[in-house]
Amino acid sequence: MSVSIQELGQRLKLLRKRLDLSQESLAESMGVNQNQISRLENGVGGTIELLLLLFSFYSKHFHVDLLFSDNFDILEKDEKLSNSHSLNSIAVEKLKLAQSEFSTQVEEVIRLLDIP
């Protein structure tokens, strides 16, 4: 399965809303700008560092393993998740792929903007 940046952003937004947090309050608690949260949730930008911060924050409340799954669902930490170790491995691999893809896209934009 391939999750687009837009779809990932929507899933992150669902997690935030499940916690009844505004973008502003989430950003403040994480020490980032609200604009950064908005851009990531809308699939128009963000950094791997911010994504990892969000995963860390949300992992205190939810099983974030399912963010990249075809069977995405919001499971709170007190709900049992079978085979979580293998799902963690999948999430790590998907993050590595996203990082690689994001890097390639940034390089392409730089190349396009750097044309004399």
N, C-alpha and C positions, 0 to 999 in steps of 0.2 A: 504494500500500500504506500502511496505517496500522498502526504498531507501538504497542501499548499500553505504558504505563509499566511494567506487570508484566512484559511480554515483554522490554522493554529491560533491566529489572533482571536477568532470568534470563540474558540474553545477556552482560551485564557480569560476572555471577557465573561463567559459563563461561570467560570470559577470565582472570579471577582464578585460577580453579582450574587452568587450563592452565599458568599460571606457578607453580603449587604454592605460592600465597600464602594465608595466612589473612587474614580481614578485619582482624585486629589488626595484622599486619605491613604490610599495604597501607596502612591508615590511618596508621600511624606513619611510613611512608616519604613519605606525602603531607602530613603535618602536620595531619590531621583526626582526629576521633573515630571509633572503630570503629562506634558507633551510627549515624553518618551513612552509612557504607558499607552497613550492614545494612538501614537503611530504604530506601535507593535500590535495592539488590538485590532487596528484597522488594516493591518497587512501592508502598510506603506513604508515601513522602515523599522529599524531597531538594531540592537547589537546582540551578539551572542552573550556578552556579559550580562546584559539586562535580562535576556531570556533565562539564563542560568540563575540569576537572582530571583526571578519570578518562580522558577521551578522549586528553588529552595524554600521560598516563602510558602507556596501552595502545598508543598510536600508535608508541611506541618499539619495540614488540615485534610488533604485529599491524597488518593493514590494517583500520582501524576504519571504513572507508567502507561496509563491508557490514553494519554494525549495523542499518541501517534498510532493508535489502534483503529482498525475498521469498526470495532465494537466500542467506540468511545462512549463513556458514561462517566458521570461524576460519582465517584465512590468516596465517601468520607473515610477517614482513617479507622474509625471503629467498625467499618464493614470489612468482612473477610474478603481477601483477594487470593484466589488460588494461583499457584505457579508464579508468584511475584518476582522471584529471582530472574526467571527467564524474561519476564516483561521488562525488568530493569535493564537487562542487557540489550533488549530491542530498543528501548528508549535512548540508551547511550549511543548505539549505532546510528539511529536516526538523527541524533544531535550532531554527530560527526559528519554525516552526509549533508545536513543543513548548513553546517559551518563551511564545508567545502563549496557547496553551491552558492552560498552568500558571498564568499570570497571571490568566486569566479564572476559573479554578477557585478560586484564592485569594480573588479579589474576591467570588465567590459565597459562600464560607464566611464571610468577614467580614460580608457583608450578612446572612446567616442568623443569625450570632451577635450581631449588633448590633441585633436587633429588641427594642424596649422591652416 
